[in-house]
Amino acid sequence: MTTPNSAVLRDQVYDRLGELIRCGQYSPGEKVTIRNLAKDFSMSPTPVREGLYRLISEGALQGEANRSALIPLLTPQEIAELKDIRLHIECFAAKRAALRGTPEIAGRLRKTSEKLKKTRAAGDRRADIALVYQFQFE
């Protein structure tokens, strides 16, 4: 039986691990284990396992033996499909932002864009992904 507290912890793991995956803190093909995640999140293995299994069931992770999971590797076809989908969504979002944005938001986006250019020039992939995420949700 899931108690309210364990459900909250499970959701925290789900949210935090999902965010870490989206922000590039884990590389494609990298293995994550319940034990290491429990240590990193300073909680018991049970809510970590439940949050991990939820991400596996949604396809955000690939389940592995020995209480672990892998960050998925995408095929060239999957990457092409995702790029096509993102192109349509991001064009729509850019149009809406241009119509609804403020000078303050535009200034923050320009600063983030400049940081992103420097990060890419330095080859820092994780910082690049984090800045792209910041830019998109500004």
C-alpha positions in Angstrom: 0.0 0.0 0.0 1.3 3.5 -0.9 1.2 6.0 1.9 0.7 9.7 1.1 4.3 10.4 2.1 5.7 7.7 -0.1 3.6 8.9 -3.0 5.0 12.4 -2.6 8.6 11.0 -2.5 7.9 8.9 -5.6 6.6 12.0 -7.4 9.7 14.0 -6.3 12.0 11.3 -7.8 9.9 11.2 -11.0 10.0 14.9 -11.4 13.7 15.4 -10.4 15.0 12.5 -12.5 12.9 13.5 -15.4 14.3 17.0 -15.2 17.9 15.7 -15.0 17.3 13.6 -18.1 15.8 16.5 -20.0 18.7 18.8 -19.0 21.3 16.4 -20.1 22.7 15.5 -16.7 22.8 11.9 -18.0 24.1 10.9 -21.3 22.4 8.5 -23.8 23.3 5.0 -22.9 24.3 5.9 -19.3 23.1 3.5 -16.6 21.3 4.7 -13.5 20.7 2.4 -10.5 18.2 2.5 -7.7 21.0 2.4 -5.1 22.9 5.4 -6.6 19.8 7.4 -7.2 18.6 6.8 -3.6 22.0 8.0 -2.3 22.0 11.0 -4.6 18.4 12.0 -3.6 19.0 11.1 0.1 16.0 8.8 0.4 15.2 5.1 0.7 15.2 2.9 -2.4 11.4 2.3 -2.4 10.2 5.7 -3.7 13.2 5.8 -6.0 12.3 2.4 -7.5 8.7 3.6 -8.0 9.7 6.8 -9.7 12.2 5.0 -11.8 9.6 2.4 -12.9 7.2 5.2 -13.8 9.8 6.7 -16.1 10.4 3.3 -17.6 6.7 2.7 -18.2 6.6 6.1 -20.1 9.6 5.2 -22.2 11.8 7.9 -20.7 14.2 5.1 -19.5 14.9 1.6 -20.6 14.5 -1.0 -17.9 17.5 -3.2 -17.2 18.2 -6.1 -14.9 19.8 -5.6 -11.5 17.6 -2.7 -10.4 18.9 -0.3 -13.0 17.8 1.6 -16.1 19.5 3.1 -19.2 19.1 6.5 -20.7 17.7 5.6 -24.1 19.8 5.8 -27.3 17.7 7.1 -30.2 17.9 5.7 -33.7 18.6 8.1 -36.6 14.9 7.7 -37.7 13.7 8.7 -34.2 16.0 11.7 -34.1 14.7 12.8 -37.5 11.1 12.4 -36.4 11.8 14.4 -33.2 13.5 17.2 -35.1 10.5 17.4 -37.5 8.1 17.6 -34.6 10.2 20.1 -32.7 10.5 22.3 -35.8 6.7 22.6 -36.0 6.2 23.1 -32.3 9.0 25.6 -31.9 7.9 27.7 -34.9 4.4 27.9 -33.4 5.9 28.8 -30.0 8.2 31.5 -31.5 5.3 33.1 -33.3 3.2 33.2 -30.1 6.1 34.5 -28.0 6.8 37.3 -30.6 3.2 38.4 -30.4 2.9 38.2 -26.6 6.5 38.9 -25.4 7.7 42.0 -23.5 11.0 43.8 -23.9 12.2 42.4 -20.5 11.6 38.8 -21.7 13.3 39.6 -25.0 16.3 40.9 -23.1 16.6 37.8 -20.9 16.3 35.6 -24.0 19.1 37.5 -25.7 21.3 37.0 -22.6 20.6 33.3 -22.6 21.2 33.1 -26.3 24.6 34.7 -25.9 25.5 32.3 -23.1 24.4 29.5 -25.3 26.7 30.6 -28.1 29.7 30.7 -25.7 28.8 27.3 -24.3 28.6 25.7 -27.7 31.9 27.2 -28.7 33.4 25.7 -25.6 31.8 22.3 -26.4 30.1 22.0 -23.0 27.2 19.7 -24.0 25.5 19.5 -20.5 25.6 23.3 -20.1 24.3 23.6 -23.7 21.3 21.4 -22.9 20.6 23.2 -19.7 20.6 26.6 -21.4 18.4 25.4 -24.2 15.9 24.2 -21.6 16.2 27.6 -19.8 15.6 29.4 -23.1 12.6 27.4 -24.0 10.9 27.8 -20.7 11.8 31.5 -20.2 
